[in-house]
Amino acid sequence: MALGKDYATQECSIARALEVVGERWTLLVVRDAFYGVRRYNDFLVHLGIPRAVLAARLQTLTAEGVLEKRRYQDSPPRDEYVLTDRGIALWPVLRALSLWGRDHFTENRLRIFRHASCGTELGSYGECPACGTVVPAPDVEVVPGPGLDPNPADPVSRAILKPRRLLQPIEIEHG
């Protein structure tokens, strides 16, 4: 029996959410969008994802209102993908999944998330221990941790390596 593409018989908000973000690669596309990746080829290079799969994931995320397609060049026409408010609302999910993965599957910290205003590392629930508030994604700075490769091969990984606020578009250095 073939595995269905939805969870129609499930009366569960987790099942409904998985219909949008539960396919392989989808949360990695969203993660990269938080890191500032916006262009199709940059997702392709950084993720190593098959073209057809990336196109399908971007189409679904756009149709579901997680990403918004924005034209950045008219001739030839080229678009970029930007997180919407619905997509930004996934930040606590990605943060929790990142912490869970770090705590259970890796020994090294790959990235450190800090409150951009005061530089304090975020707590387990995305809160700033110094300020006593939950820090929204645009106010989170991501910096490389000691476990991250300081000399990645691809230009997207090098751009993401620089300390930066989430959601800020990356700048690719070619050459």
Backbone bond lengths (Angstrom), bond angles and torsions (degrees), N, CA, C in turn:
res aa  C-N    CA-C-N  psi(-1)  N-CA   C-N-CA  omega(-1)  CA-C   N-CA-C  phi
1 M - - - 1.458 - - 1.526 109.66 -
2 A 1.300 116.52 129.84 1.466 121.38 -178.10 1.524 110.18 -72.62
3 L 1.311 114.90 144.94 1.462 121.63 177.85 1.518 109.11 -74.66
4 G 1.317 117.00 128.31 1.466 121.46 -179.54 1.515 112.10 -69.02
5 K 1.316 115.42 166.72 1.465 120.82 -179.26 1.514 112.91 -98.87
6 D 1.328 117.27 -1.20 1.451 119.09 177.49 1.525 109.98 -142.78
7 Y 1.303 114.81 179.66 1.461 121.64 -177.66 1.527 108.88 -121.00
8 A 1.335 115.48 50.02 1.464 121.20 -172.68 1.527 113.22 -56.88
9 T 1.316 118.29 -29.88 1.464 120.05 -177.92 1.520 112.70 -86.24
10 Q 1.305 117.41 -4.20 1.463 121.29 -178.64 1.524 110.93 -91.58
11 E 1.289 116.38 125.21 1.466 121.70 173.79 1.518 106.73 -95.73
12 C 1.337 115.62 77.90 1.455 119.63 -170.50 1.525 109.63 -156.82
13 S 1.319 117.28 130.94 1.464 120.40 179.07 1.527 111.75 -68.99
14 I 1.325 117.95 -26.96 1.472 120.22 175.90 1.525 109.16 -65.76
15 A 1.323 116.93 -43.39 1.467 120.46 178.31 1.524 110.70 -60.83
16 R 1.319 117.69 -42.23 1.469 120.54 179.18 1.537 110.38 -63.70
17 A 1.316 116.76 -42.10 1.468 120.26 178.61 1.530 110.62 -63.94
18 L 1.332 117.08 -39.37 1.458 120.30 -179.99 1.525 112.56 -65.74
19 E 1.327 117.18 -25.29 1.462 119.46 175.25 1.526 111.15 -62.89
20 V 1.329 116.82 -26.92 1.466 121.05 -179.62 1.524 111.35 -95.59
21 V 1.324 118.52 -46.42 1.472 120.72 -171.92 1.527 114.08 -115.25
22 G 1.321 118.09 7.57 1.454 120.42 -172.94 1.513 116.43 -88.04
23 E 1.315 118.95 -6.14 1.458 119.26 179.88 1.527 110.31 -79.78
24 R 1.322 114.54 150.70 1.458 119.93 177.99 1.529 109.22 -54.00
25 W 1.272 117.93 140.97 1.460 128.35 179.39 1.522 113.28 85.01
26 T 1.318 120.08 -25.64 1.461 121.06 -170.62 1.514 112.68 -60.56
27 L 1.325 118.39 -49.53 1.467 119.33 -179.53 1.521 112.01 -67.67
28 L 1.327 117.76 -25.45 1.469 119.53 175.95 1.532 110.57 -71.83
29 V 1.315 117.50 -35.08 1.463 120.82 173.95 1.530 109.32 -63.49
30 V 1.328 116.41 -45.16 1.468 120.71 179.16 1.526 110.02 -64.17
31 R 1.338 117.28 -43.22 1.477 120.75 177.64 1.521 109.84 -56.18
32 D 1.328 116.78 -48.12 1.461 119.71 -179.15 1.524 111.35 -62.54
33 A 1.328 117.61 -35.43 1.467 120.38 177.09 1.533 110.07 -63.13
34 F 1.326 117.62 -38.00 1.468 120.04 175.17 1.527 110.33 -63.60
35 Y 1.323 117.51 -36.32 1.463 121.63 -179.55 1.528 112.86 -76.53
36 G 1.338 117.43 -3.18 1.457 120.72 176.01 1.506 115.38 104.08
37 V 1.320 117.89 3.07 1.464 120.47 175.80 1.523 107.01 -74.39
38 R 1.331 116.29 131.87 1.464 120.12 -177.04 1.516 113.42 -132.67
39 R 1.301 116.97 -22.89 1.461 119.94 -172.48 1.528 111.44 -101.56
40 Y 1.324 113.63 144.41 1.464 121.88 -176.61 1.527 111.61 -49.65
41 N 1.327 117.22 -52.66 1.467 119.85 -177.15 1.524 112.57 -64.17
42 D 1.321 117.67 -31.08 1.462 120.14 178.05 1.532 111.04 -70.44
43 F 1.339 117.40 -39.90 1.463 119.70 173.37 1.524 109.19 -60.30
44 L 1.317 115.67 -45.18 1.464 122.06 -177.79 1.534 111.33 -58.78
45 V 1.319 116.46 -48.52 1.468 121.75 -179.25 1.527 111.40 -65.07
46 H 1.316 116.69 -46.74 1.459 119.87 -174.47 1.521 113.01 -71.51
47 L 1.320 116.80 -39.19 1.459 119.71 -175.61 1.525 113.82 -87.55
48 G 1.334 117.22 -25.61 1.460 119.01 -174.92 1.525 111.20 66.58
49 I 1.306 116.20 32.03 1.460 124.59 -176.17 1.523 110.00 -90.11
50 P 1.315 119.20 143.01 1.477 119.67 175.16 1.529 110.95 -60.06
51 R 1.331 116.83 142.75 1.467 122.45 -176.87 1.530 112.76 -54.66
52 A 1.318 116.60 -46.05 1.468 120.29 -177.63 1.529 110.73 -64.04
53 V 1.313 116.85 -37.56 1.464 120.98 179.61 1.523 109.70 -68.39
54 L 1.335 117.40 -45.23 1.457 120.40 178.87 1.530 110.51 -60.87
55 A 1.319 116.98 -45.43 1.468 120.20 179.62 1.525 110.63 -59.05
56 A 1.326 116.83 -42.93 1.468 120.68 179.55 1.526 111.33 -65.53
57 R 1.335 117.43 -42.77 1.475 120.29 -179.60 1.523 110.75 -65.35
58 L 1.330 117.36 -43.76 1.462 120.46 178.80 1.529 110.80 -63.71
59 Q 1.316 117.06 -39.63 1.462 120.61 178.82 1.534 110.68 -63.48
60 T 1.327 116.88 -44.98 1.467 120.53 179.63 1.522 110.85 -64.84
61 L 1.329 116.97 -46.98 1.466 120.06 -178.80 1.524 111.67 -62.95
62 T 1.320 116.95 -34.00 1.466 121.26 176.60 1.531 110.27 -71.20
63 A 1.319 116.85 -46.02 1.466 121.07 179.79 1.527 111.83 -61.72
64 E 1.326 116.91 -33.00 1.461 121.34 -178.58 1.525 113.23 -88.45
65 G 1.333 116.55 1.14 1.458 120.05 175.82 1.517 114.89 78.75
66 V 1.330 117.53 18.52 1.467 121.71 177.16 1.526 109.46 -85.64
67 L 1.322 115.83 -37.68 1.460 122.71 175.97 1.522 108.80 -120.33
68 E 1.324 114.60 154.99 1.460 121.50 174.71 1.521 107.24 -121.28
69 K 1.305 115.85 134.68 1.455 121.75 178.17 1.523 108.23 -87.54
70 R 1.339 116.80 126.52 1.468 121.21 179.54 1.528 109.34 -126.85
71 R 1.307 115.32 134.06 1.458 121.17 179.03 1.526 108.93 -76.24
72 Y 1.338 117.26 126.86 1.458 120.04 175.94 1.521 112.13 -115.14
73 Q 1.338 116.58 -7.87 1.461 120.51 178.94 1.526 107.89 -151.29
74 D 1.345 116.43 135.70 1.461 120.04 -177.97 1.522 114.04 -92.97
75 S 1.328 117.34 -34.25 1.457 118.78 -175.19 1.523 111.24 -133.19
76 P 1.326 118.44 103.91 1.458 127.09 -5.21 1.530 109.94 -73.23
77 P 1.331 116.55 157.76 1.464 118.59 -178.35 1.525 112.29 -64.93
78 R 1.333 115.40 128.06 1.470 121.45 178.15 1.525 108.60 -138.28
79 D 1.323 113.81 139.99 1.460 119.99 -178.95 1.515 110.33 -119.15
80 E 1.323 114.67 159.10 1.460 121.12 171.16 1.518 107.46 -123.66
81 Y 1.322 115.53 164.50 1.463 122.06 -176.29 1.519 109.06 -117.23
82 V 1.329 115.65 124.12 1.454 122.51 -175.73 1.525 108.49 -123.40
83 L 1.320 116.31 138.33 1.457 120.02 177.61 1.523 111.13 -64.27
84 T 1.311 115.82 137.60 1.459 122.80 174.07 1.534 107.98 -89.87
85 D 1.309 116.78 179.26 1.469 120.14 174.64 1.530 110.50 -58.31
86 R 1.330 116.76 -38.95 1.474 120.92 177.32 1.530 110.07 -61.64
87 G 1.315 116.90 -41.35 1.462 120.46 178.55 1.513 111.75 -68.89
88 I 1.319 117.15 -42.41 1.463 121.25 179.61 1.526 110.55 -62.05
89 A 1.328 116.30 -29.86 1.469 120.27 178.09 1.526 112.16 -65.15
90 L 1.327 117.81 -12.21 1.471 121.28 176.25 1.531 112.65 -80.69
91 W 1.326 118.46 -7.13 1.468 121.06 -177.94 1.530 112.92 -53.17
92 P 1.327 120.54 -49.25 1.477 118.29 179.92 1.532 112.94 -60.55
93 V 1.319 117.01 -32.84 1.469 121.35 178.23 1.525 109.73 -66.36
94 L 1.330 116.35 -48.61 1.470 119.96 179.99 1.519 111.19 -64.78
95 R 1.309 117.33 -40.02 1.470 120.62 178.38 1.523 110.13 -61.84
96 A 1.328 117.42 -47.40 1.468 121.05 179.71 1.525 110.84 -62.75
97 L 1.316 117.85 -42.32 1.463 120.90 179.34 1.529 110.80 -65.39
98 S 1.316 116.64 -37.68 1.458 121.56 176.76 1.526 111.16 -62.31
99 L 1.316 116.62 -46.02 1.472 120.59 178.76 1.521 111.43 -64.50
100 W 1.313 116.34 -41.59 1.458 120.56 178.97 1.532 110.03 -62.00
101 G 1.329 116.73 -45.74 1.461 120.98 178.47 1.516 111.91 -61.94
102 R 1.320 116.51 -42.64 1.468 120.46 178.51 1.521 110.99 -63.92
103 D 1.318 117.02 -45.24 1.464 120.84 -176.48 1.520 113.26 -68.90
104 H 1.328 117.47 -28.25 1.458 119.87 -173.29 1.521 115.24 -111.79
105 F 1.335 118.52 -14.38 1.457 118.92 -173.66 1.517 116.13 -132.36
106 T 1.316 118.96 -8.93 1.464 120.07 179.12 1.522 109.43 -133.08
107 E 1.285 114.51 157.74 1.468 119.67 178.65 1.523 111.60 -99.12
108 N 1.326 116.13 -24.96 1.461 120.93 -174.97 1.516 111.80 -107.75
109 R 1.299 115.08 148.60 1.465 120.64 174.14 1.515 108.56 -82.49
110 L 1.318 116.51 120.35 1.452 120.81 -177.80 1.534 112.15 -86.01
111 R 1.318 116.01 -40.23 1.464 120.35 178.75 1.519 109.28 -137.94
112 I 1.307 115.08 148.52 1.460 121.89 178.63 1.517 107.02 -118.60
113 F 1.313 116.12 132.72 1.462 121.86 179.74 1.524 108.40 -107.37
114 R 1.340 114.56 126.98 1.475 120.57 -177.81 1.520 110.44 -126.78
115 H 1.317 114.34 157.33 1.459 120.56 172.24 1.526 105.90 -74.63
116 A 1.318 116.96 117.29 1.465 120.93 -175.10 1.530 111.84 -61.08
117 S 1.330 117.95 -32.66 1.460 121.09 -176.69 1.521 113.63 -67.31
118 C 1.346 116.31 -38.08 1.460 117.99 -174.76 1.534 113.58 -122.54
119 G 1.339 117.77 -8.49 1.457 120.62 177.32 1.520 115.12 82.56
120 T 1.324 118.12 3.83 1.459 121.66 -178.65 1.526 110.08 -79.18
121 E 1.328 116.66 135.62 1.460 120.92 176.57 1.528 109.23 -64.53
122 L 1.326 115.06 138.23 1.458 119.81 -179.01 1.520 111.21 -67.95
123 G 1.316 115.33 149.98 1.454 121.73 174.92 1.518 110.75 -80.08
124 S 1.307 115.77 -178.74 1.463 122.29 -175.06 1.516 114.24 -58.98
125 Y 1.308 117.68 -26.67 1.459 120.77 -176.77 1.526 112.66 -107.99
126 G 1.328 116.90 19.03 1.454 121.20 179.07 1.513 113.88 81.19
127 E 1.319 116.07 14.47 1.460 120.64 -178.91 1.533 110.00 -93.56
128 C 1.320 115.04 154.46 1.455 120.84 173.91 1.521 107.30 -94.20
129 P 1.326 118.07 113.34 1.464 120.00 179.64 1.532 112.99 -59.88
130 A 1.329 118.16 -32.44 1.463 120.79 -178.28 1.530 111.86 -74.55
131 C 1.332 116.39 -40.21 1.469 120.66 -175.43 1.527 112.83 -93.84
132 G 1.328 116.48 -19.62 1.456 120.52 179.08 1.518 114.53 73.72
133 T 1.335 117.49 24.33 1.460 120.67 179.48 1.520 110.36 -128.02
134 V 1.336 116.08 154.76 1.457 120.63 170.83 1.519 106.68 -75.16
135 V 1.323 116.71 131.91 1.460 121.37 -174.16 1.526 109.97 -94.67
136 P 1.333 118.02 120.78 1.463 120.22 178.28 1.530 110.50 -68.86
137 A 1.326 116.28 153.08 1.466 121.91 -175.59 1.530 114.22 -49.53
138 P 1.340 120.47 -43.80 1.469 118.60 -179.01 1.531 113.81 -63.42
139 D 1.328 117.24 -17.84 1.469 121.39 179.92 1.518 113.04 -100.48
140 V 1.338 116.26 13.24 1.462 121.37 178.99 1.518 108.80 -100.41
141 E 1.331 115.19 129.55 1.456 121.29 173.71 1.523 107.67 -102.19
142 V 1.325 115.74 134.33 1.463 120.74 177.35 1.522 107.60 -110.21
143 V 1.328 115.59 131.08 1.460 122.06 178.98 1.519 108.43 -127.99
144 P 1.329 116.82 152.00 1.460 118.29 179.39 1.525 111.43 -66.18
145 G 1.320 115.13 138.95 1.455 121.12 175.26 1.518 110.30 -92.09
146 P 1.323 117.59 175.31 1.464 120.89 -177.08 1.523 114.31 -66.41
147 G 1.332 118.20 -17.68 1.462 120.30 -179.07 1.507 114.56 -91.61
148 L 1.332 117.88 -2.70 1.464 121.51 -177.50 1.522 110.22 -85.62
149 D 1.315 116.50 136.37 1.460 122.36 178.22 1.530 109.32 -60.19
150 P 1.340 118.94 119.72 1.468 120.32 -177.84 1.532 113.62 -75.91
151 N 1.331 117.69 -10.06 1.469 121.64 -178.74 1.528 111.20 -132.41
152 P 1.331 118.36 65.53 1.468 119.48 -179.20 1.520 111.51 -67.77
153 A 1.315 116.09 154.76 1.459 121.69 -174.71 1.529 113.35 -76.35
154 D 1.322 117.71 -39.37 1.466 118.08 -173.09 1.535 111.54 -92.94
155 P 1.332 116.59 152.01 1.470 121.22 -176.23 1.528 113.60 -65.61
156 V 1.317 118.48 -28.46 1.464 120.54 178.99 1.526 109.46 -69.06
157 S 1.319 117.06 -45.02 1.473 120.57 177.72 1.523 111.11 -61.60
158 R 1.336 116.97 -37.58 1.465 119.89 177.36 1.522 111.12 -65.45
159 A 1.327 117.29 -39.72 1.470 120.89 179.14 1.526 110.84 -66.68
160 I 1.315 116.61 -39.35 1.469 121.12 -179.46 1.524 110.75 -71.36
161 L 1.311 117.42 -22.39 1.460 122.48 -178.60 1.534 112.63 -66.54
162 K 1.316 116.70 -25.54 1.460 120.32 -178.32 1.527 110.31 -73.06
163 P 1.331 117.58 138.63 1.477 119.27 175.51 1.527 109.62 -56.55
164 R 1.329 115.53 135.94 1.460 119.89 -174.96 1.515 110.51 -165.28
165 R 1.306 115.52 159.18 1.465 120.17 173.13 1.524 108.74 -77.38
166 L 1.321 115.31 147.77 1.453 119.76 172.99 1.525 109.43 -60.17
167 L 1.305 116.24 152.67 1.463 125.60 175.16 1.523 114.52 75.66
168 Q 1.319 118.80 -7.41 1.460 120.91 178.05 1.521 108.69 -80.34
169 P 1.322 118.48 131.17 1.476 119.80 -177.50 1.525 111.26 -61.69
170 I 1.317 114.80 140.80 1.467 119.50 178.35 1.528 109.24 -76.02
171 E 1.313 114.48 156.89 1.462 121.14 173.66 1.508 106.48 -117.70
172 I 1.318 115.87 119.90 1.464 122.27 -177.79 1.522 109.74 -88.35
173 E 1.319 114.36 128.07 1.479 120.01 174.44 1.513 107.19 -97.30
174 H 1.311 115.98 118.22 1.469 121.26 179.69 1.526 108.04 -99.91
175 G 1.339 112.65 145.20 1.462 115.34 176.13 1.471 114.92 130.67
